[in-house]
Amino acid sequence: MKIDGYTRISVDLNEDSQENTSIENQKKVIERYVSENFPDAELTLFVDRDRSGYTFAQREEYQKMRTELMSG
């Protein structure tokens, strides 16, 4: 089984060149859920950093994920 996960943050306040904790927290939540409920699944994460939530067209990674999902 393959599972796609998606994270997004519109403003990345990267201080001291560290990963944005919000994105990292989103990833951890998705990874934990998948490992607990679908332990044999292959997880692919798509991340849009600094992307507006106003439209989906502006989100490149979301569009990649959507294309995968629509193709089966």
Stockholm file with secondary structure:
# STOCKHOLM 1.0

chainA/1-72         MKIDGYTRISVDLNEDSQENTSIENQKKVIERYVSENFPDAELTLFVDRDRSGYTFAQREEYQKMRTELMSG
#=GR chainA/1-72 SS CEEEEEEEESCCCCCTTCCCHHHHHHHHHHHHHHHHHCTTCEEEEEEEESCCSSCSTTCHHHHHHHHHHHTC
#=GC SS_cons        CEEEEEEEESCCCCCTTCCCHHHHHHHHHHHHHHHHHCTTCEEEEEEEESCCSSCSTTCHHHHHHHHHHHTC
//
